[in-house]
């Protein structure tokens, strides 16, 4: 009956629906972290090679990027602002300047703002404006010194709750 009024009827396979869901989830996570496809795929490949649950390890790698840690510590208002702080050399890791946003921090690393007045003002202003945002349990922050420490790797409960990483793993397993 639908064909008689000029509407084309087509079937959608379950595989294409799953593929679309995986693609949408991947795009959502890419947007949250502000990564290009190439960076995102590279991070996934690293997670796939390492031991453990691929999806959880993938989220850990994204959370422990330096720009993400600076954001989570409250030194920047957004992940994009955190990336800019890192790229402009305002951040130090274990006392050394690191200006690569994709730098992966590990347990025990100390992330601090540069001891220059302008750097400290940027971080202090961001902390004041983001008082409502809580620092995750795997990080500790010293407000006076503008310093944070990675005490351990994040668990799945402490990471982005709205993401279904299994859909992303299934999406990338097709390639």
N, C-alpha and C positions, 0 to 999 in steps of 0.2 A: 504494500500500500504506500509506503514512503517513497518508493521509486516513481510512483505515478504522479506525485506532485513535484518532482524535480529535485529531490534531495538524494544525494549519493550516500549510500549506506556502506560503511567500511567497518572492519573489525580491527580492534586493537589487541595485539597479543600481550600476554602477561609479562613476557620478557621486555617488551618496549616500555611498559609501565614501570617496571623495576629499574630499567636503565634511566628513565626520566627522573625517577625519585633519587637515584644515586647521583645523577648529574646536578640536580637541584641542591642536594645536601653538600656536594663538593663546592658548588658556587657559593653557597651560604658561608661555608667555613673559609673559603678563599677571601670573601669580602670581609669577614670578621678580622682576619689577620692581615689583610691588605697585601696579599701576595699575588704575583703573576703566575700564570699556569706553569711555566718552566720551573720556578722556585718551588711551587707546590708539589709538582710531580717528583722533583729531585728529593724533597723531604720525604715523600711517601716511599720512594725507592730505598732510602736509607733505613726507614722504619721496617720495610719488608725484609731487608737483609739481616737486621738485628734479631736477637732472641726475644721471645715474649709474644704477647698478643699484638698483632700488627696495628690494629686500630688504636689501641691504648698507647702503644709506643709512638705512633704517629702524632697523637695529640700531645704527648709529653714533649716531643721534639719541637712542636709549634709553641708550646707554653714556655719552654726554656730558651727560646730565642732571646737575645739581649733586648731587642725593642719591646717584646712582650713583657719581660721581667721589669723593665723600667716603667711600663704602663701599670703593671700589677702592683708595684711598690708605691704608686701614686705620684711619681715624679713628673708625670705628663697627663694631660687631660684626655688624650686619645692615643690609640696605637700609632696613628699617623704622626702625631706630635712627638711621641716617644722615638719613632724612627728618625725624625728630624734631629732631635736632641743627640741621638747616637751618631748620626752621620756628620753632625757639625762639631763633634769632638767634646761634648759636654760631659761624657760619661767615662768613668774609669772602672776597670775590673781588676781586682787585686792590686790596685795602685798603678796600673798601666793603662794608658789611653787606648780604648778600643772604639773604632769608628765604623765597624761593620755590624749592621743591624741583625744579620743572620748568625752572628757569633752565638754558639751554644754554650750556655753556662752550665756548670756542673755543681754537685754538692760541695759546699764549703766556699764557693766563690763569693767575694764581697763586691757588690756593685755600689759605687758612690758617685756623687756629682763632683765635677771638677772644683778645685778650691778657688775658683774665680768668682767674684761677686755676681756677675751676670748669670752664670750657670746656677748658682745657689738661689738667686731671686726667682728664676724660672721654676725651679723645683719647689721652692717654698710656696709660691703662689698656687701651683697645681695641688699641693698637699692641702692647703687651706680651702680651696674650692671643692675638693673631693673628700671632705671629711666623712661623708656618708659611706663611701666605698671602703670596704674592709680588705685588709691585706690577707691573702690566702695563708693557710696554716703552714705551708712549705717554705714560706719566706718570712723573714723578720726584718722590721724597719726601725732604724734609730733616727727619729725626727731631728734631733739637735745636730747630729753629724751628717745628715742627709746621706745615710748609708743603709744598705740592705744586704742581708746574707741569705744565700740559698741553703737552707738547713737540710733539705732532702728533695728527691724528685716528687712531683705531684702525683697523687693517685687519681683515678678516674672520677671519684666523687668531688674532687676539688677543681676539676676542669669544666669547660663550657658544657652546661647540662642540656642545652637544647639541640645538641648535635648527635646524630646517630652515625657513629663512625663505621659501623658495619656496612651501611649502604655505600660509603665511600670505598671501603675495601673491596666490596663486590663490584663496584663500578670500575675500579682500576684493574681488577683481576681479568677483565675481558681483554686487556691489551697484552 
